[in-house]
Structures are given as structure tokens and as C-alpha cells.
């Protein structure tokens, strides 16, 4: 059996590695010319952590990961207003938590691939012809491929989804935020940040900073906006960041002064993908392409790996392709739907829109140091723990 996977991100790489181990012939297509260096720090826990363990890639992820001491919130004068002890958060998750840059997570998964996986950068699907016996793809580089299965693992703005299921606007649910991430060099700021997430304690917009082992500092930004759709994204992300955060105070002006050119800035809308079905014949979707939960859920990468793992296991164990795809969706869809709901609920606390919500968040964070409160807070932020489903 041959699978073509579009997207060499977290879900695509995880699926490719696992499918190849089940004996599939796997081709991975990635439209970018090479591995991506853009992205932000993520908290990695939950079912994806368990899937990475089962796949044997967790030790490498731990090597590339970071142990963060706390998330600390500062007002615009630099006064510390609240914080969350990451050790207590990790304890509430049974110690199965680490922080890692998204490109580093992709690196670990890419290194874990067998040489038998055909990974091609700089190309993707231009057209898809799906028929009962297989899928024919014409690629943007002029070549063609035939496969038994096509998987769209190409993110929120999935090309496979557009070609097979219809235009993006049918499935995109805007959550009212734009987000950005970039890397810069500032030894003094990096020394002050040390081993913590340092975040602005602000309403409507927020910047956060964390130190990287290569001597640079990473910046993360999110702000509320009424602008929606890909046509609302700026042509110059750096200029847009300076407009949105230039008066924020604290360390924001220093970071913005050192912001790299726009083509080195990750910038996108915060959105979810909601679909009635993930499979059409011999074409299916995985990860953000079918069930983006948004950064507000805090588990996008984890769900991306876990969903890919489950799909691969069903395809490897179930003789009927149609039955395998149906089981994958039937098992995984309720998990994604619940995480999307939690993310929408958590949005009001992730970035408060009013001063009173900001004060309530401070009180909740202060209360998290009380015995047992850490588990209550972790459940409120990310929902109830989700075990890695076992294929039947």
C-alpha cells in the first residue's frame, strides 16, 4: 500500500514514520523549500506525549526540550503581578510535560524517519483525482503520483482540504485573535528571562519571552482583532507588530526594535477548523487540516501527533481501508471537538479583554499555589486528561 502525505509538519512526519513501520510505502510532500525555522514554544503533554513515547521518539524530544520553571506575568512597568509554577503544573500531569520549540519538535520527528520515507520539499498537490481504486495527483513541480491513500496533513490552510473538500471559508472558525512569533538577540533581556516564560500582564494584547539555548530570545505575541480571513493578514508582519504592540511598554519596545524582517516572522490568525467529515473516499485529513484547536487549547501539537499515531495504527491493523478511516474518525473526532470547546472557553482568560478579568486571572494564579488547586487550574486551562486511544 502506498500513501502520499501532504505536509511535513508535526502530524505529517509522525504519520509518515508510523505508517512506514507498518509496511506502507510513504511519500511526504512539503511545499516549503526546506524545514521551517519559524514557530513558537509549545507545552508538550497529553496524548501526543504518550504517542511519542510509544513511537520511540520521546527521548530525542526530551533532549531538544526545555524545562521551564514558571510562567510569570509582568505589568507595563516591569512589576511581577502573578505566576504559575510549572513544577506544580507538571506534577498535576504526572510529570509528563516539557516545553519545546515547534521547529525542534519537527526536527525530532524528521530524524526519526526511516530512509525509506520519500520526503520531498518544494512541491505539493496542484490537482487531485480521487477514484474508487486510488488517487492520482498532479504536483506543482509538474510531476505526478499515484497512491492508495492521500492524507492532508498540511495545516489550517490545507491545500488538500481545499482541493477535495472545498474552500477554506466553509470550515474556518475565527476566534478573534492574531498571533506572531520571532527570534532576536538581546543578551540583557535573555539574562533577565532565564528559565521562565515572561509575559505581559495586559488586556487585549500580550507579548511573551523565553530564552533559547543558542543565545537568542524568542518572542510570542497575540492580540484581539476584528480582522478575519487570510486577506486580513499583513503584507509586512514586522510593521504590523510594531503598530499593534509598539506602545505596550516593559520589554516590548526592545524586542520590536530587534524584530527580524517580515519573512522571518511567523504571523497568522488564531482559528479552528470544523468539518462534518474528515474523509472522502481515499482522501483523509489529520491534525490542524481537519481539527485545528488553536493555540488557546495548548495541545495542538500533542493532538497532531496523537491523531496521526491513531490513524497509522488503524491503517496498519485494519484490513479494510474504508473501515480503518471510519474508525480513526469515530474515535478521534470527540477528542478534538472537546478540546476545541475548552479552547473557546479558555480564550477569555488566555488574553483578558477587560481589567476585571485580568484581576480575576491574577487571583486564580495566586490560588494555584494552594494544595490541590494546581489540578483544578490545569483542568480549567486544558480540560480533563485524555488518554491515548488504543486501536481496536
C-alpha positions in Angstrom: 0.0 0.0 0.0 1.2 3.5 -0.9 0.4 6.7 0.9 1.1 10.3 -0.1 1.1 12.7 2.8 0.9 16.4 2.1 2.7 18.4 4.8 6.0 17.8 6.6 4.9 19.3 9.8 4.2 17.6 13.1 1.3 15.5 12.0 2.7 14.6 8.6 6.1 13.5 10.0 4.5 11.5 12.8 2.1 9.7 10.4 4.9 9.0 7.9 7.2 7.4 10.4 4.5 5.2 11.9 2.9 4.2 8.5 6.4 3.2 7.2 6.8 0.9 10.2 3.6 -0.8 9.3 5.0 -1.6 5.9 3.5 1.2 3.9 5.3 2.9 1.0 5.3 6.6 2.0 5.9 9.8 0.1 5.8 13.1 2.0 5.3 16.4 0.1 6.1 19.7 1.6 5.6 23.0 -0.3 8.3 24.8 1.7 11.8 24.6 0.2 13.1 23.1 3.4 12.4 22.5 7.1 10.8 25.5 8.7 12.7 27.6 11.3 9.7 29.7 12.4 7.4 28.9 15.2 6.9 29.3 18.9 7.5 27.4 22.2 4.8 24.9 23.0 3.9 22.9 26.1 4.0 19.3 25.1 1.9 16.9 27.2 -1.3 14.8 26.9 -2.0 12.1 24.3 0.8 13.3 22.0 3.3 12.8 24.7 2.1 9.2 25.1 2.2 8.6 21.4 5.7 10.0 21.1 6.7 7.5 23.9 5.1 4.6 22.0 6.8 5.6 18.8 10.2 5.7 20.5 10.9 9.4 19.7 10.3 10.8 23.2 13.9 10.6 24.3 15.0 12.8 21.4 12.2 15.2 22.1 13.3 15.5 25.8 16.9 16.3 24.6 15.6 19.1 22.5 13.1 20.3 25.0 13.3 22.9 27.8 12.4 22.7 31.5 10.6 25.9 32.3 10.4 27.0 36.0 7.4 29.2 35.8 5.2 31.4 33.7 5.5 34.9 35.2 3.3 37.9 34.4 4.6 41.5 34.5 2.8 44.8 34.1 4.0 47.6 31.9 6.4 48.9 34.5 8.1 45.5 34.9 6.4 44.7 38.2 5.7 41.0 38.7 1.9 40.5 39.2 1.3 36.8 39.1 2.8 33.5 38.1 2.3 29.8 37.5 4.8 27.3 39.0 5.5 24.9 36.1 6.7 22.2 38.5 3.3 22.0 40.1 1.7 22.0 36.7 3.9 19.1 35.6 3.1 17.3 38.8 -0.6 17.6 38.1 0.2 15.9 34.8 2.2 13.1 36.3 5.5 14.7 35.3 4.7 14.2 31.6 5.3 17.7 30.5 8.0 19.6 28.7 8.3 22.7 26.6 9.8 22.7 23.2 10.2 24.9 20.2 7.8 23.8 17.4 10.7 23.5 14.8 12.6 21.4 17.3 9.7 19.0 17.7 9.6 18.7 13.9 13.3 18.0 13.9 12.9 15.1 16.3 10.2 13.6 14.2 12.1 14.1 11.0 15.2 12.5 12.4 13.1 9.5 13.4 12.0 8.8 9.8 13.4 5.8 8.1 15.4 6.5 4.9 12.7 4.5 3.1 10.3 7.5 3.5 10.5 9.7 0.4 10.5 13.3 1.7 10.2 15.9 -1.0 10.4 19.6 -0.3 9.4 22.4 -2.7 6.3 20.7 -4.1 2.7 19.9 -3.3 -0.6 19.0 -5.0 -1.8 21.1 -7.9 -4.8 18.8 -8.6 -6.3 15.6 -7.1 -8.2 13.0 -8.9 -9.7 10.5 -6.4 -11.3 7.4 -7.7 -12.5 4.1 -6.1 -9.2 2.3 -6.6 -6.8 5.1 -5.7 -5.7 8.7 -6.0 -3.9 10.5 -8.8 -2.0 13.7 -8.0 -0.5 16.3 -10.3 2.2 18.2 -8.4 3.2 21.8 -8.6 6.6 20.8 -10.0 4.9 19.1 -13.0 5.3 15.5 -11.9 2.6 13.1 -11.0 2.0 10.4 -8.3 -0.5 7.6 -7.8 -1.3 6.3 -4.4 -3.8 4.1 -2.5 -4.3 6.9 0.0 -3.8 10.7 0.2 -3.6 12.4 3.6 -3.8 16.1 4.1 -1.5 17.0 7.0 -0.9 20.5 5.7 -2.3 22.6 8.4 -5.0 25.1 8.9 -4.7 26.4 5.4 -4.7 22.9 3.9 -4.4 22.6 0.1 -5.6 19.1 0.2 -8.8 20.2 2.0 -9.4 22.9 -0.5 -8.9 20.7 -3.5 -11.1 17.8 -2.2 -13.5 19.2 0.4 -14.0 22.8 -0.8 -12.9 26.3 0.0 -11.3 27.2 3.4 -14.0 29.7 4.4 -16.5 26.8 4.8 -14.5 25.3 7.7 -12.6 28.1 9.3 -13.8 29.4 12.6 -12.1 32.7 13.6 -11.5 33.2 17.3 -10.8 36.9 17.1 -7.0 36.9 17.5 -3.8 37.3 15.5 -0.6 35.8 16.7 3.1 36.1 15.8 6.5 34.7 16.8 10.0 35.7 16.1 13.6 35.3 17.3 16.0 38.1 18.2 19.3 38.7 20.1 19.4 40.7 23.3 21.8 39.3 25.9 20.5 41.5 28.7 16.8 40.7 28.1 17.7 37.0 27.8 19.5 37.0 31.1 16.5 38.5 32.8 14.1 36.0 31.3 16.2 33.0 32.3 14.3 29.7 32.7 10.8 31.0 32.6 8.1 32.4 30.3 7.9 36.1 30.9 4.6 37.5 29.8 2.9 40.9 29.8 0.0 41.1 32.3 -2.2 43.1 29.9 -5.6 43.2 28.3 -6.3 42.9 24.6 -2.7 42.2 23.6 0.2 40.3 25.1 3.8 39.6 24.4 5.9 36.9 26.0 9.6 36.0 26.0 11.7 32.9 26.7 15.4 32.2 26.4 16.8 29.7 24.0 20.0 27.6 24.4 21.6 29.1 21.3 21.8 32.6 23.0 18.7 34.1 21.3 15.4 35.1 22.8 12.1 34.1 21.4 9.1 36.4 21.4 5.5 35.4 21.2 2.6 37.9 20.6 -1.1 37.7 20.4 -3.8 40.4 20.2 -7.5 40.7 19.8 -8.7 41.8 16.4 -11.9 42.1 14.3 -10.0 41.3 11.1 -10.7 37.9 9.8 -9.7 35.8 6.8 -6.3 35.4 5.1 -6.8 38.6 3.2 -6.7 40.4 6.6 -3.1 39.2 7.3 -0.5 41.9 6.8 1.9 42.1 3.9 4.6 43.2 6.3 4.4 41.3 9.7 7.1 43.3 11.3 5.3 46.6 10.6 2.1 45.1 11.8 3.7 44.0 15.1 5.1 47.5 15.7 1.7 49.0 15.1 -0.1 46.6 17.4 2.5 46.4 20.3 4.6 49.5 19.9 3.1 51.2 22.9 2.9 48.1 25.1 5.8 49.1 27.4 8.1 46.9 29.5 10.4 44.8 27.2 8.1 45.1 24.1 9.9 48.1 22.5 13.3 46.4 22.9 12.0 43.2 21.3 10.3 45.1 18.4 13.5 47.1 17.7 15.2 43.8 17.2 12.5 42.1 15.3 13.8 40.5 12.1 12.4 41.1 8.6 8.9 40.1 7.9 9.8 36.9 6.0 11.4 35.6 9.2 8.3 36.3 11.4 5.6 33.7 11.9 2.3 35.5 11.7 -1.2 34.1 11.4 -4.8 34.3 12.6 -6.0 32.2 15.5 -8.7 29.9 14.2 -10.2 26.4 14.4 -11.2 24.0 11.7 -14.7 22.4 12.0 -15.8 19.8 9.5 -18.7 17.4 9.2 -16.4 14.7 7.8 -12.7 14.2 7.5 -12.6 11.5 4.8 -13.8 11.5 1.2 -13.1 8.1 -0.4 -9.4 7.5 -0.4 -8.6 11.0 0.9 -8.4 11.9 4.6 -7.2 14.7 6.8 -5.2 14.7 10.0 -4.0 17.3 12.5 -4.8 21.0 12.0 -6.1 20.3 8.5 -9.3 18.8 9.9 -9.4 19.7 13.6 -7.2 22.7 14.5 -7.9 23.6 18.1 -5.8 26.8 18.1 -3.0 27.9 20.4 -5.6 28.7 23.0 -6.1 25.0 23.7 -2.4 24.5 24.4 -2.4 21.0 22.9 -2.3 21.4 19.1 1.0 19.7 18.7 0.1 16.9 21.1 -3.2 16.3 19.3 -1.5 16.4 16.0 0.9 13.6 16.9 -1.7 11.5 18.7 -4.2 11.8 15.8 -1.5 10.8 13.4 -0.5 7.9 15.6 -4.1 6.6 15.9 -4.6 6.9 12.1 -1.4 5.0 11.4 -2.4 2.2 13.8 -5.8 1.8 12.3 -4.4 1.7 8.8 -1.8 -0.8 10.0 -4.1 -3.1 11.8 -7.4 -2.9 9.9 -7.6 -4.9 6.6 -10.2 -2.6 5.0 -9.0 0.9 4.2 -12.5 2.3 4.5 -13.0 0.7 7.9 -9.7 2.0 9.2 -10.5 5.6 8.2 -14.0 5.3 9.7 -12.6 4.0 13.0 -10.0 6.7 13.1 -12.6 9.5 12.7 -15.1 7.9 15.0 -12.5 7.5 17.8 -10.6 10.8 17.4 -13.3 13.3 16.5 -14.9 13.5 20.0 -11.4 14.3 21.5 -10.8 17.1 19.0 -14.3 18.5 19.5 -13.9 18.7 23.2 -10.5 20.4 23.0 -12.0 23.0 20.7 -14.7 23.7 23.1 -12.2 24.1 26.0 -10.1 26.4 23.9 -13.1 28.7 23.2 -14.0 28.8 26.9 -10.4 29.5 27.9 -10.0 32.4 25.5 -11.4 34.9 27.9 -8.7 34.0 30.4 -5.8 33.4 28.0 -6.0 37.1 27.0 -8.5 39.0 29.1 -10.4 41.7 27.3 -11.2 43.7 30.5 -9.4 44.9 33.6 -11.7 42.9 35.9 -11.0 39.7 34.1 -7.3 40.5 34.4 -7.6 40.8 38.1 -9.6 37.6 38.4 -6.9 35.8 36.5 -4.3 37.1 38.9 -6.3 35.8 41.8 -6.7 32.4 40.2 -2.9 32.2 39.6 -2.2 33.1 43.1 -4.6 30.5 44.3 -2.9 27.8 42.3 -0.2 27.5 45.0 -2.8 26.1 47.4 -2.8 22.3 47.9 -4.9 20.7 45.2 -5.6 23.9 43.4 -3.0 23.1 40.7 -5.0 20.2 39.4 -8.2 22.3 39.4 -6.4 25.0 37.4 -4.8 22.6 34.9 -8.2 21.1 34.2 -9.7 24.6 33.8 -7.0 25.5 31.3 -6.7 22.4 29.2 -9.7 20.2 30.1 -9.7 16.8 31.6 -6.8 14.5 30.8 -7.2 12.5 27.6 -5.6 9.0 27.4 -4.1 7.9 24.1 -6.8 5.8 22.4 -6.0 2.2 21.7 -7.0 0.9 18.2 -9.4 -2.0 18.4 
